[in-house]
């Protein structure tokens, strides 16, 4: 598990000299410590999802990440776990991993507006992070493309439905 986290950090541009990533890495590794025992995966995925949202709401993103990761290991197609995992990965600057998690969720539920919005927000955050580091971005166009896909995905919902109107409102607010 530690090797997996380290590889995610390296793939997302982690640098030992970068103090933000060093702090995030340390916190994530501490949060994952309970996952190294076989006893910790004895709980159902729903328990990990609940604790993940609890930690996420508190702003404790390393623990949220660890909880959502445990849930997704338990149930790889758990949509709530994937959404929380993608969002918490983005908060930990693990943008590429976040994109993978959210794309997997969209593949499972093509009309999941929350997944599209989280993915667009991940690209926006990735762009902001790239600009701060002086790197070339290009992620804002990807975010807009995701919002276009989200609009297309909800067109199959009934025209006069509250669900469709709410989804469209969320997408338009994100633009």
C-alpha positions in Angstrom: 0.0 0.0 0.0 2.8 2.4 0.9 4.5 1.7 -2.5 1.2 2.4 -4.3 0.8 5.7 -2.5 4.4 6.7 -3.2 3.9 5.8 -6.9 0.8 7.9 -7.1 2.6 10.8 -5.5 5.5 10.5 -8.0 3.1 10.3 -10.9 1.4 13.4 -9.8 4.6 15.5 -9.8 5.6 14.9 -6.2 9.0 16.3 -5.3 10.8 15.8 -2.1 12.0 19.4 -2.2 8.4 20.6 -2.4 7.2 21.3 1.2 3.5 21.0 0.3 3.9 17.6 -1.2 6.2 16.5 1.6 3.6 17.4 4.2 0.8 15.8 2.2 2.9 12.6 1.7 3.6 12.4 5.4 0.0 12.9 6.4 -1.3 10.4 3.8 1.2 7.8 4.9 0.2 8.2 8.5 -3.5 7.9 7.6 -2.9 4.7 5.7 -1.1 3.0 8.6 -4.3 1.2 9.7 -4.8 -0.1 6.1 -1.7 -2.2 6.4 -3.4 -4.8 8.6 -5.7 -7.4 7.3 -8.1 -6.7 10.2 -8.8 -3.2 8.8 -10.5 -4.5 5.6 -12.9 -6.5 7.7 -15.4 -3.6 7.7 -17.9 -3.2 4.8 -17.1 -0.6 2.2 -20.0 1.5 3.3 -18.3 2.0 6.7 -15.2 3.3 4.9 -17.3 5.5 2.7 -19.1 7.0 5.7 -15.8 7.7 7.5 -14.3 9.1 4.3 -17.1 11.7 4.0 -16.8 12.5 7.7 -13.0 13.2 7.3 -13.6 15.0 4.0 -16.1 17.3 5.7 -13.6 18.0 8.5 -11.0 18.9 5.9 -8.8 15.9 6.9 -8.1 14.9 3.3 -5.3 12.3 4.0 -7.7 10.3 6.3 -10.5 10.8 3.8 -8.3 9.5 1.0 -7.3 6.5 3.1 -11.0 5.7 3.9 -12.2 6.0 0.3 -9.2 4.0 -0.9 -10.1 1.2 1.6 -13.7 1.3 0.4 -12.6 1.1 -3.3 -10.3 -1.9 -2.5 -13.2 -3.6 -0.9 -15.7 -2.7 -3.6 -13.9 -1.5 -6.8 -17.1 -0.3 -8.4 -18.6 1.5 -5.4 -19.6 4.8 -6.9 -19.7 6.7 -3.7 -16.2 5.5 -2.9 -14.9 6.4 -6.3 -16.4 9.9 -6.1 -14.9 10.5 -2.6 -11.6 9.0 -3.7 -11.4 11.3 -6.8 -12.2 14.3 -4.8 -9.8 13.6 -1.9 -7.1 12.8 -4.4 -7.5 16.2 -6.0 -7.3 17.8 -2.6 -4.0 16.0 -2.0 -2.7 17.2 -5.4 -2.9 13.7 -6.8 -4.5 15.1 -10.0 -3.7 12.2 -12.3 -5.0 9.6 -9.9 -8.1 11.7 -9.3 -8.7 11.8 -13.1 -8.4 8.0 -13.2 -10.8 7.5 -10.3 -13.4 9.9 -11.7 -13.2 8.6 -15.3 -13.8 5.1 -13.9 -16.9 6.4 -12.1 -18.2 8.1 -15.3 -17.7 4.8 -17.1 -19.8 3.1 -14.5 -22.5 5.9 -14.3 -22.4 8.0 -17.5 -25.1 10.3 -16.1 -23.5 11.0 -12.8 -23.3 14.8 -12.8 -21.3 14.9 -9.6 -18.6 12.9 -11.2 -18.4 15.2 -14.2 -18.3 18.3 -12.0 -15.6 16.8 -9.8 -13.5 15.9 -12.8 -13.9 19.4 -14.3 -12.9 20.9 -10.9 -9.9 18.5 -10.8 -8.7 19.9 -14.2 -9.2 23.4 -12.9 -7.2 22.7 -9.8 -4.5 21.0 -11.9 -4.3 24.1 -14.1 -4.0 26.4 -11.1 -1.2 24.2 -9.6 0.6 24.1 -13.0 0.5 27.9 -13.2 1.8 28.3 -9.7 4.8 26.1 -10.6 5.3 27.9 -14.0 4.4 24.8 -15.9 2.4 24.6 -19.1 -1.3 24.0 -18.4 -4.0 23.3 -21.0 -6.3 21.8 -18.4 -9.0 24.5 -18.6 -10.0 23.4 -22.0 -10.2 19.8 -20.7 -12.5 21.1 -17.9 -14.7 22.7 -20.5 -14.8 19.6 -22.6 -15.9 17.6 -19.5 -18.7 20.0 -18.9 -19.8 19.7 -22.5 -19.9 15.9 -22.0 -21.9 16.3 -18.9 -24.5 18.3 -20.7 -24.8 15.7 -23.4 -25.1 12.9 -20.8 -28.1 14.4 -19.1 -30.0 15.1 -22.4 -31.3 11.5 -22.2 -33.1 12.3 -18.9 -36.8 13.2 -19.3 -37.2 16.8 -20.5 -39.5 18.1 -17.8 -37.8 16.4 -14.8 -36.4 18.0 -11.7 -33.4 15.8 -11.9 -32.5 17.0 -15.4 -33.1 20.7 -14.4 -31.0 20.3 -11.3 -28.1 18.6 -13.2 -28.2 21.3 -15.9 -28.2 24.1 -13.2 -25.1 22.5 -11.5 -23.3 22.3 -14.9 -24.1 25.9 -15.9 -23.0 27.2 -12.4 -19.7 25.4 -12.9 -19.0 27.2 -16.1 
